[in-house]
């Protein structure tokens, strides 16, 4: 049984969901109507060259625009890691909105989690002009899952984390935390490495890939409703069958120099981009 009930069929959000899903949005393209402030955040010289170099694959401007982000929203990012999207979201939301970075447990977590939390906090401290209003919270279920005030978030974003939840066995708890943080009608944006639907899903997502139908079922079980999906982050060169799973591809290139040019030519993974509502 889902931890939270679905809205009934008469709900405006469910109705909206089926309408939007039927339209299945085409990839977004930045143009003159695109949020100028978001464009500025993406193009900002505060971003590291290493991170900016991945824009052709991650397409942050188009991804966030397609999801409907606005600068006056309260936005939660799940597991910001090294702060790739923090570099964009924090300055974009700083003046009119709120940005919550729900990261690793730097106090009671494992040593690797403490180190990761410290690196993230050091990054914020090094650039107060852009990061002084970031709200750092902790997502470490089951003990720590208060990622933002309940019912306060307009949008929750998660980038390539679903396989990690599956590996840790805490997907239901993470989804419950996101559901609690979102306002009714709020948006959940999900990006994940997309698995081959012809291959049975491994429950621990050992390859790093997750089948799209499996992801949708998991998220909807938590009470969300899928309203749209996009091929914006698709990569037809990725056959999703690699010796070291998704980490064979850039940016990890886990095989080192072995077949490096081959994997660079493929590029980053084929990815799903999904939009849900609470």
Secondary structure, DSSP 8 states (H G I E B T S, - for coil): --SS----TT-HHHHHHHHHHHH--------TTS-HHHHHHHH-TTS-HHHHTTHHHH-HHHHHHHHT--TTSEEEEE--TTTTTHHHHHHHHTTTSEEEEEE--TTTS-HHHHHHHHHHHHHHHHTHHHHTT-EEEE-BTTTB---SSTT-EEEEEEES-HHHHHHHT-HHHHHHHHHHHEEEEEEEEEEEEB--TTS---TT-TTS-B-HHHHHHHHHHTT-EEEEEE-TT--TT--S--TTGGGGSTTT-TTTTTTHHHHHHH-S--EEEEEEE-
